[in-house]
Amino acid sequence: MPRKETASDDQFDLMRRFLLLSLVAICIVSIASAALMSRFLTNRLLQRDAEVTRDFVQNVMETELAKGYSLDHPEMVERLAAFLKHVAAMPDVARANVYATDSTLLWSSENRLQGRKYGGNPELAEALKGQLEIESGEVGGRHRHKAEHYYLSGSRARFVELYIPLRDAGTRAVVGVVELYRIPVALTRAIHAGTALTWLTSIGSGLFLYAVLFWIVRRADRVIRSQQERLIESETMEALGEMAAAVAHGIRNPLASIRSSAELWQDAARAEDAEPATDIILEVHRIERWIRELLTYSAPPDYRKEATAPGPIIERSVEGFARELKRRRVSIELSVPPGLPDIQANAALLTQALNNLICNAIEAMPAAGGTIVVACSSKPETRQIAIEVRDTGSGIGPEQLSRICQPFYTTKADGLGVGLTLVRRIARRFGGDLHIESAPGAGTAVTLVFLGAAR
């Protein structure tokens, strides 16, 4: 038989899928942004370094070679070569070349390459058109096949190849190209550091964003579940209210007639016939009590908050059960410390909640009697005030304890099962909660927790 899916399953699947999809989306965005930013950073650093080098070479040439020079004159080439020899001796420069407009290598710091014509070099072709060209890679990598790379070291260091157009100072026409083949260790370190920082920042931002989304979704899921429970409870209360009103209207008058007839029978009957009349009257009282509990549970209470002193309310509630306590031979111990701060609650609802708890504690006592402890304490660090009602009754088993606050679940033969549900609802509406601890044969401790009133 297939399992029927529940609303909680749908909510769990929705949350799980949302978190999974958000994780995939954040990973894709983080990786893509890190890759794009790393590439942009690398290109910008290489471009800026190439522009500075180009400006340096061209300014020196215009100063050293004067206006109107041409690389067709050997003297000009020698003067340029003398300058480039100093450039080639710099720590990060591996080779310097000078090309004519027909791609012939006029001069090179590697003498074995001079005099050759190097066609099929797209970077050189673009530089001869006046563009500053940059080529980057690893020495000995895929660029090793280029002829001008012969006789270089086999190190896998990063190289930067610059093709700098040489322009006539007067006509601004391209008269040649200077190729600087560099292995910039400092620039490479800066690129690696920037790339690592970019990836770490992107990954860290993605993780932070995912953590924030996870927290928001978890919190939203809890709020949705809580609101769903309240909505179900509200709908249940509305239905109960209508039902209770109909029951009260339709049953109270017949019950009153039954009770009156039973009382008359009780007064007129002989002693041996009075017991059935007494049973009828007791059952009528029990039905009327159920109707009152239904009306109380289903009616919308007044949840207006006010500063309420718990001490006097606890004392009045205990006094109200004095006769019942004496009849059942139950002693009660009251512990309310002086100077107890006010709580954020409502006096009428707090009285109703305490009466329910004390009544439950009395009914849980064995026939031989017992002891009930009503204690109040405060926690200034959390602004919480706790009211505990502890009895020495028979206690509650684990299975029953897990369901004890469900509407219409009760362990009492004549109970309706709305008392603890109503108490918990009152506590939570005022920002507090209800905690129950119990074990078979060890009694039950019920704690109402409220927030202290704002001062």
C-alpha positions in Angstrom: 0.0 0.0 0.0 1.6 3.3 -1.0 2.4 5.7 1.8 0.3 8.8 1.8 2.3 12.0 1.7 1.7 14.5 4.4 2.0 18.3 4.6 5.1 18.0 6.7 6.8 15.8 4.1 6.0 18.4 1.4 7.5 21.1 3.6 10.6 19.1 4.2 11.0 18.3 0.5 10.5 22.0 -0.4 13.1 23.1 2.1 15.6 20.4 1.1 15.2 21.2 -2.6 15.5 24.9 -2.0 18.7 24.6 0.0 20.1 22.2 -2.6 19.3 24.4 -5.5 20.6 27.5 -3.7 23.9 25.6 -3.0 24.3 24.7 -6.7 23.4 28.2 -7.8 25.8 29.9 -5.3 28.6 27.5 -6.3 28.1 28.2 -10.0 28.0 32.0 -9.4 31.0 31.9 -7.0 33.1 29.9 -9.4 32.1 31.9 -12.4 32.7 35.2 -10.7 36.0 34.1 -9.3 37.2 32.9 -12.7 36.1 36.1 -14.4 37.6 38.3 -11.8 40.9 36.4 -11.8 41.1 36.6 -15.6 40.2 40.3 -15.5 42.8 41.0 -12.8 45.5 39.1 -14.7 44.8 40.9 -17.9 44.7 44.3 -16.3 48.0 43.7 -14.5 49.7 42.5 -17.7 48.2 45.3 -19.8 49.3 48.0 -17.3 52.8 46.5 -17.1 53.0 46.4 -20.9 51.8 50.0 -21.3 54.4 51.2 -18.8 57.2 49.3 -20.6 56.0 50.6 -24.0 56.0 54.2 -22.9 59.5 53.7 -21.4 60.9 52.2 -24.6 59.3 54.8 -26.9 60.3 57.8 -24.8 63.9 56.6 -24.7 64.0 56.0 -28.4 62.6 59.4 -29.2 65.2 61.0 -26.9 68.2 58.8 -28.1 67.5 58.5 -31.8 66.0 61.9 -32.5 63.2 62.6 -34.9 62.9 61.1 -38.4 64.8 57.9 -37.7 64.6 54.7 -39.7 65.7 51.2 -38.9 67.0 50.9 -42.4 70.2 52.6 -41.3 72.7 50.3 -39.5 73.7 53.2 -37.3 70.2 53.6 -35.9 69.9 49.8 -35.3 73.3 49.9 -33.4 72.2 52.8 -31.3 68.9 51.0 -30.5 70.7 47.7 -29.8 73.0 49.5 -27.4 70.0 50.6 -25.4 68.2 47.3 -25.6 71.4 45.5 -24.3 70.9 47.4 -21.1 67.2 46.4 -21.1 68.1 42.8 -21.7 70.4 42.8 -18.8 67.5 43.6 -16.4 66.6 40.8 -14.0 63.2 39.9 -15.5 64.1 40.3 -19.2 65.2 37.0 -20.9 65.5 38.3 -24.4 65.2 41.4 -26.5 64.5 41.5 -30.3 64.2 44.2 -32.9 62.2 43.6 -36.1 62.0 45.5 -39.3 58.7 46.2 -41.1 59.2 43.0 -43.2 59.4 40.8 -40.1 63.1 40.4 -40.4 64.9 40.1 -37.0 67.5 42.9 -37.3 69.0 42.5 -33.8 68.5 40.0 -30.9 70.2 39.5 -27.5 70.5 35.9 -28.8 72.9 36.3 -31.8 71.9 32.9 -33.3 68.5 34.3 -34.2 69.6 37.5 -36.0 69.0 38.0 -39.7 66.1 35.6 -40.0 62.7 36.5 -41.3 59.9 35.3 -38.9 56.6 35.0 -40.7 53.5 33.4 -39.3 53.7 35.3 -36.1 50.2 36.9 -35.5 51.4 39.0 -32.5 54.2 40.5 -34.7 51.9 41.2 -37.5 49.5 43.1 -35.3 52.3 45.0 -33.7 53.5 46.1 -37.2 50.0 47.6 -37.6 50.6 49.8 -34.5 49.0 47.6 -31.8 50.6 46.8 -28.5 50.5 43.0 -28.3 50.8 40.9 -25.1 51.4 37.1 -25.1 51.6 35.2 -21.8 52.1 31.6 -20.9 54.7 29.1 -19.6 58.2 28.7 -20.9 58.3 25.3 -22.6 54.6 25.1 -22.9 52.4 25.3 -26.0 54.4 28.4 -27.1 57.7 26.5 -27.5 57.1 25.9 -31.2 57.6 29.6 -32.0 60.9 30.1 -33.7 61.9 33.1 -31.7 61.6 31.0 -28.5 64.5 28.8 -29.5 67.5 28.6 -27.1 65.4 29.6 -24.1 65.6 27.9 -20.7 63.3 24.9 -20.1 62.0 26.3 -16.9 58.2 26.2 -16.5 58.2 29.9 -15.3 55.6 32.2 -16.5 56.7 34.5 -19.4 55.2 37.7 -20.8 56.0 38.6 -24.4 55.6 42.2 -25.4 55.5 43.4 -29.0 56.1 47.2 -28.8 55.6 49.2 -32.1 58.4 51.7 -32.9 57.0 54.9 -34.3 58.7 57.7 -36.1 58.6 60.7 -33.8 57.6 63.0 -36.6 55.3 61.0 -38.9 54.1 58.5 -36.2 54.5 55.7 -38.7 55.5 52.3 -37.5 59.2 51.7 -38.5 59.7 48.5 -36.5 58.9 46.4 -33.5 60.7 45.7 -30.3 60.0 42.4 -28.7 60.8 42.0 -25.0 60.6 38.5 -23.7 60.2 38.8 -19.9 60.0 36.4 -17.0 58.5 38.8 -14.4 58.8 37.0 -11.0 57.4 39.9 -8.9 54.5 40.4 -11.3 53.7 36.7 -11.4 53.7 36.6 -7.6 51.3 39.6 -7.5 49.0 37.8 -10.1 49.0 34.6 -8.0 48.3 36.5 -4.8 45.5 38.4 -6.4 44.1 35.3 -8.0 44.2 33.4 -4.7 42.6 36.4 -2.8 39.9 36.5 -5.5 39.1 32.8 -5.2 39.1 32.9 -1.4 36.9 36.0 -1.3 34.5 34.5 -3.8 34.3 31.2 -1.9 34.0 32.9 1.4 31.2 35.2 0.2 29.4 32.2 -1.3 29.7 30.2 2.0 28.5 33.2 4.0 25.6 33.8 1.6 24.6 30.1 1.8 24.8 30.2 5.6 22.6 33.3 5.7 20.1 31.7 3.2 20.1 28.5 5.3 19.4 30.4 8.5 16.6 32.4 6.8 15.0 29.3 5.2 15.2 27.3 8.5 13.7 30.2 10.4 11.0 30.7 7.7 10.2 27.0 7.8 9.8 27.1 11.5 7.6 30.2 11.3 5.5 28.6 8.5 5.1 25.4 10.6 4.1 27.5 13.6 1.7 29.6 11.6 0.2 26.4 10.1 -0.3 24.9 13.5 -1.9 28.1 14.7 -4.1 28.2 11.6 -5.2 24.6 12.1 -5.8 25.4 15.8 -7.8 28.6 14.9 -9.9 26.6 12.4 -10.4 23.9 15.0 -11.4 26.5 17.6 -13.9 28.1 15.2 -15.5 24.8 14.5 -15.5 24.0 18.2 -17.0 27.3 19.0 -19.9 26.7 16.7 -20.3 23.2 17.9 -20.1 24.2 21.6 -22.6 27.0 21.1 -25.0 24.6 19.3 -24.5 22.0 22.0 -24.9 24.4 24.8 -28.1 25.9 23.3 -29.6 22.5 22.5 -28.6 20.5 25.6 -28.7 23.0 28.5 -32.4 23.3 28.7 -33.1 19.5 28.6 -30.3 19.0 31.1 -31.9 21.5 33.4 -35.2 19.7 33.1 -33.5 16.3 33.8 -31.7 17.7 36.8 -34.9 19.3 38.2 -36.8 16.1 37.8 -34.0 14.1 39.4 -33.8 16.5 42.4 -37.6 16.2 42.8 -37.3 12.4 42.7 -34.4 12.5 45.2 -36.5 14.6 47.6 -39.7 12.4 47.3 -38.1 9.0 47.0 -37.4 6.7 49.8 -33.8 6.2 50.9 -33.3 3.1 48.9 -34.5 4.8 45.7 -32.5 8.0 46.2 -29.2 6.7 44.8 -30.3 6.5 41.1 -31.5 10.1 41.4 -28.1 11.1 42.8 -26.3 9.4 40.0 -28.4 11.2 37.4 -27.6 14.6 39.1 -23.9 13.9 39.2 -23.9 12.9 35.5 -25.8 16.0 34.6 -23.2 18.1 36.5 -20.4 16.3 34.6 -22.0 17.0 31.2 -22.5 20.7 32.2 -18.8 20.9 33.2 -17.8 19.5 29.8 -19.9 22.1 28.0 -18.3 24.9 30.1 -14.8 23.6 29.2 -15.7 23.5 25.6 -17.0 27.0 25.6 -14.0 28.2 27.5 -11.6 26.4 25.2 -13.2 27.5 22.0 -14.0 31.1 22.9 -11.3 33.7 21.8 -9.6 34.8 25.1 -8.5 38.4 25.7 -4.7 38.3 25.1 -4.1 41.9 26.0 -0.8 42.1 27.8 -0.3 43.8 31.1 2.1 43.9 34.0 0.8 41.2 36.4 2.0 40.4 39.8 2.1 36.5 40.0 2.3 36.2 43.8 -1.3 37.4 44.8 -2.8 35.4 41.9 -1.1 32.2 43.0 -2.3 32.7 46.6 -5.9 33.3 45.5 -5.8 30.2 43.3 -4.6 28.0 46.1 -7.2 29.5 48.5 -9.9 28.7 46.0 -9.1 25.0 46.3 -8.9 24.9 50.1 -12.1 22.9 50.6 -11.2 20.4 47.9 -7.7 20.0 49.3 -9.1 19.3 52.7 -11.7 16.8 51.4 -9.0 14.8 49.5 -6.5 15.0 52.4 -4.0 16.8 50.2 -1.5 19.2 51.7 -0.1 22.1 49.7 3.2 24.0 50.0 3.4 27.5 48.7 6.8 29.1 47.9 6.6 32.6 46.5 9.7 34.7 47.3 9.2 38.4 48.2 10.0 41.1 45.6 9.1 38.9 42.7 9.0 40.9 39.5 5.8 41.4 37.5 5.2 39.2 34.4 3.9 40.0 31.0 0.5 38.3 31.0 -3.2 38.8 31.8 -4.5 38.3 35.3 -7.7 36.5 34.3 -5.9 34.1 31.9 -3.1 33.5 34.4 -5.7 32.6 37.1 -7.4 30.2 34.6 -4.1 28.5 33.8 -3.2 28.1 37.4 -6.6 26.7 38.3 -6.3 24.1 35.6 -2.8 23.0 36.8 -3.8 22.8 40.5 -7.0 21.0 39.6 -5.0 18.4 37.5 -2.6 18.0 40.4 -5.4 17.3 42.9 -7.1 14.8 40.6 -3.7 13.0 40.1 -3.4 12.2 43.8 -4.2 8.8 45.2 -7.0 8.2 47.6 -4.6 8.4 50.6 -3.8 12.0 49.7 -0.4 13.6 49.0 1.5 16.9 48.7 1.4 19.6 46.1 4.1 22.2 45.8 3.5 25.5 44.1 6.8 27.4 43.7 7.7 30.6 41.9 11.2 31.7 40.9 12.8 34.2 38.6 15.9 34.3 36.3 17.0 37.9 36.0 19.6 37.1 33.3 16.8 35.9 30.9 14.0 38.0 32.3 12.0 34.8 32.9 9.6 34.0 35.8 8.7 30.3 36.3 5.7 29.0 38.2 6.0 25.3 39.0 3.1 23.0 40.2 4.6 19.7 41.4 2.5 16.8 42.8 3.3 13.4 44.3 0.7 11.6 42.2 1.0 8.5 40.0 2.9 10.2 37.3 2.6 9.9 33.5 4.3 7.4 31.2 6.6 8.5 28.2 4.0 7.6 25.6 1.3 9.5 27.3 3.6 12.4 28.1 4.4 13.0 24.4 0.6 13.4 23.7 -0.5 15.1 26.9 -0.9 18.5 25.3 -2.8 17.4 22.3 -6.4 18.6 22.1 -8.9 16.1 23.4 -6.3 13.7 24.6 -6.7 12.9 28.3 -5.7 10.2 30.8 -8.7 10.8 33.0 -11.9 8.8 32.7 -14.1 11.9 33.0 -11.8 14.4 31.4 -12.3 16.2 28.1 -8.6 16.8 27.2 -8.5 20.6 26.7 -7.1 21.8 30.0 -3.3 21.5 29.3 -3.8 22.6 25.7 -5.5 25.8 26.9 -2.7 26.4 29.5 0.0 26.0 26.9 -1.8 28.3 24.4 -2.1 31.0 27.1 1.6 30.7 28.0 2.8 30.9 24.4 0.5 33.8 23.5 2.4 35.8 26.1 5.8 34.8 24.9 6.3 32.0 27.4 5.9 28.2 27.3 4.8 25.1 29.2 7.2 22.3 30.3 6.1 19.0 31.8 8.3 16.4 33.6 6.8 13.2 34.8 7.6 9.5 35.3 5.3 6.7 36.5 5.3 6.6 40.3 7.4 9.8 40.6 4.7 12.4 40.3 4.4 15.3 37.8 6.0 18.7 37.6 4.4 21.3 35.3 6.3 24.6 34.8 4.7 27.7 33.4 7.4 30.2 32.0 6.5 33.8 31.4 8.6 36.9 30.5 9.1 39.6 32.9 7.1 42.8 32.3 9.0 45.6 30.6 10.0 48.4 33.0 
